Amino acid sequence: MVSENLMTIDELAGYLKVKKRTIYEWLKLKKVPASKVIGQWRFSRDKIDKWLKIDK
């Protein structure tokens, strides 16, 4: 199911072990891959995993 692959800001912060404030800063700087769905940010686990590998 597609929704199992999507994370909220809270879930992403927990996944990456950073504060939500950090996620919001990354969004502002367009540093993290994200999509807005019905006015809320969502993050694809697959895209985040690829982003982490590229960003190293």
N, C-alpha and C positions, 0 to 999 in steps of 0.2 A: 504494500500500500504506500502511496506517495507521501501521505502525511507522517508516516513513521520516520521518514528521512528528513523532515523539516523540524527545526528547533526554534524555540522562542529565544528572546534575549536572555532570560533566566537560565534556560537549558544550555545555551551556548557558553554563558559565563561559567557555569558549573563544569561543562565539558572541557573548557580551556583553563579552568582554575584561575580566572581573573575576575575582577569586579565588574558589575554592570556598567559602571562609569567608564571603564576602559572600552567596552564594546561600543558605547555611545560615541566616544572619541574616535574610534576607528571608523564608525559609520560616517561621522562628520568629515573625516579625511578621505573617505572612500577607499579605505585600506582593506576592508574585509568584504568578501563577496556576500551580497544580501539581496533580498527582494522584499518589496512591500506587498502584503496580501491583505486586502480589506483594511488598509490603514495601519497594519501592524507589521513590524519587521519579522522576517523569517529567514532562516539560514539552512541551506542544504548541507547535511552532514558530509556528503561526497565532495562537494565544492570546498568545504572547510578543510577536509583532510588533504585535498590536492593543494589548497592554498598554504597549508602548513608545510608541506613538502617543498614547495617552490620557494617559500619565504626563508628557508634555512640557509 
